[in-house]
Amino acid sequence: MNKNEKLISLKIPDKAKNILTFYKKYKTTNTDFVFPFLQESNPNNPYDVFVKNLNFNDLFNTHLKETAKNVT
């Protein structure tokens, strides 16, 4: 949704489709999250999902920085 709370539709880029396809094997039901790190969160608690996502982003950014150091 945008700030007017209207639903919008976005095309999924090919790179994102590949990532989603990779993680699809971890989904066991239609209500599961796509990414495994969210499986332990409570879907009825938006704050819990937010915190788990934030923690994963921090961890992922740390790994990206380490990778960038090793590449350059």
N, C-alpha and C positions, 0 to 999 in steps of 0.2 A: 504494500500500500504506500501511497505517497502521503504528503501532509494533509490532503483532503479526504483521506481514508477511502479513496477510490482504488479498486483493484487494478493493477497494471500487469501486463504480460511482457516478459523478456525472453529473447531467444537465448538458449544455452549454447555458449561457444563450444567448438569441437574439443578443445583441451579439457574443459569442464566435464563434458560428456564422458571422456575417457576416464577421468577421475571417479565420476559417479558409477561408471560401469565396474571399475576395479573394486569399489567398496560395496557394490550391490550384493556380493556373496556373503557379507556379514549380516544382511537383513534376513531375519527369519519370519517376521510377520509384517503386514502392511503398516502397523503402527510403530515399528522400530525406527530409530533414527538412522540416517545414512552412515554416519561416521561412528566407528566403534567406541571412541572415547566418550561419546554421549550416552552409551547404553546404560551406564550406571546412574544416570540422572533421572529425576522424577519428572515425567512429562507434564504432570499436573501442577508443577511448581516452576513457574517461569524464572524465578530468581535462581533456582538450582541449575537450570539449563544455562542461564546466562553466566553464572560463575564457572561452570565446567568449561564452557566455550571460551571464556576469558583466560582461564588457566591454560587451556590448550594453545590458544593463540600466543601467549607468552612463551611457552615451551617451544613452539614451532619457530617463532622469531629468533629465539636463542640458537636453535639448530641452523637456521638460515645464516645467521651472522658467522657462526663457526665455519660453515661451508664456504661462505664468501671469503673468509680469511685464507682458507686452504687453496682456493682457486686462483686468487690474485697474488 
